[in-house]
């Protein structure tokens, strides 16, 4: 079995994280009552889709295909979201969930970016762009708390 390069690992992680963001936001969006928040989340959803597409393109240039997160990778996020929203479906609670998701993404990206040996400049740029987007997402969602 062939091991993944650091570059491929980072791209796969970016792709999976972005796709999970897309799935989570898609599930949350229908329950949002504020049009302002719907607009903010729709823009963020579009950004996640763009980041996933960029990661997929870079993987394709390496002759690799992206893989979606598996059931067991998604399960903790799915359960956590369901439990949190079972008693509170408010926009404020949704903003809190979004912020928590962004914080997890930022933490993972910072860990990955701490060692960029073996990572192409394009992948590093993509990771840094995603990091900046997620930090902006935290700030954007704070106004809905």
C-alpha positions in Angstrom: 0.0 0.0 0.0 1.4 3.4 -1.0 1.7 6.0 1.6 0.4 9.5 1.0 2.8 12.4 0.6 2.5 15.3 3.0 1.1 17.4 0.2 -1.6 14.8 -0.6 -2.4 14.4 3.1 -2.9 18.1 3.6 -5.1 18.4 0.4 -7.2 15.4 1.5 -7.7 16.9 4.9 -8.7 20.3 3.5 -11.1 18.6 1.1 -12.7 16.5 3.8 -13.0 19.3 6.2 -14.6 21.6 3.6 -17.0 19.0 2.5 -18.0 18.4 6.1 -18.5 22.1 6.5 -20.7 22.1 3.4 -22.8 19.2 4.7 -23.2 20.7 8.2 -24.2 24.2 6.9 -26.6 22.7 4.4 -28.4 21.0 7.3 -28.4 24.1 9.4 -29.5 26.6 6.8 -33.2 25.6 6.4 -33.9 26.4 10.1 -32.3 29.9 10.1 -34.9 32.6 10.7 -32.8 35.7 10.1 -32.4 36.6 6.5 -29.1 38.3 7.4 -27.8 35.1 8.9 -29.0 33.0 6.0 -27.1 35.3 3.6 -24.0 35.1 5.7 -24.2 31.3 5.9 -25.0 31.0 2.2 -21.8 33.0 1.4 -19.8 30.8 3.7 -21.2 27.7 2.2 -20.2 28.9 -1.2 -16.7 29.6 0.1 -16.4 26.1 1.5 -17.5 24.6 -1.9 -14.8 26.7 -3.6 -12.1 25.6 -1.2 -13.1 21.9 -1.7 -13.0 22.4 -5.5 -9.5 24.0 -5.2 -8.3 21.0 -3.1 -9.8 18.6 -5.6 -8.1 20.3 -8.5 -4.7 20.2 -6.9 -5.2 16.5 -6.1 -6.2 15.8 -9.7 -3.0 17.4 -10.8 -1.2 14.7 -8.8 -3.4 12.0 -10.4 -5.3 11.6 -7.1 -9.0 11.8 -6.3 -10.4 13.3 -3.2 -12.2 11.2 -0.7 -15.2 12.3 1.3 -15.1 11.7 5.1 -16.4 8.3 6.1 -19.4 7.6 8.3 -17.3 7.3 11.5 -15.4 10.5 10.7 -18.7 12.4 10.4 -20.5 10.8 13.3 -19.2 12.9 16.2 -20.1 16.2 14.4 -23.5 14.8 13.4 -24.4 13.7 16.9 -23.0 16.9 18.5 -25.0 19.1 16.1 -28.2 17.0 16.6 -27.9 17.1 20.4 -27.2 20.8 20.5 -30.1 21.7 18.2 -32.6 19.3 19.9 -33.4 21.9 22.6 -32.4 25.1 20.9 -32.8 25.9 17.2 -32.2 29.6 17.6 -29.9 31.6 15.3 -27.7 32.2 18.3 -27.2 28.5 18.9 -26.5 28.0 15.2 -23.9 30.7 15.3 -22.3 29.1 18.3 -22.2 25.7 16.5 -20.7 27.5 13.5 -18.0 29.2 15.6 -17.2 25.9 17.3 -16.8 24.2 13.9 -14.5 27.1 12.6 -12.4 26.9 15.8 -11.8 23.1 15.2 -10.9 23.8 11.6 -8.5 26.6 12.6 -6.8 24.3 15.2 -6.3 21.5 12.7 -5.0 23.8 10.0 -2.6 25.5 12.4 -1.2 22.1 13.4 -0.8 21.1 9.7 0.8 24.5 8.8 3.3 24.1 11.7 5.2 21.7 9.5 5.0 22.4 5.8 7.9 20.3 4.8 7.0 18.3 1.7 4.0 20.6 1.0 3.8 22.5 -2.3 3.5 26.3 -2.3 0.0 25.9 -3.9 -1.2 23.6 -1.1 0.3 25.9 1.6 -1.4 28.9 0.0 -4.7 27.0 -0.1 -4.4 26.1 3.6 -3.5 29.6 4.6 -6.4 31.0 2.5 -8.8 28.5 4.2 -7.4 29.5 7.6 -8.1 33.2 6.9 -11.6 32.3 5.7 -12.3 30.4 8.9 -11.0 33.1 11.2 -13.2 35.5 9.3 -16.1 33.1 9.7 -15.7 33.2 13.5 -15.8 37.0 13.5 -18.8 37.0 11.2 -20.8 34.5 13.3 -20.1 36.4 16.5 -22.6 39.1 15.5 -25.4 36.5 15.7 -24.7 35.3 19.2 
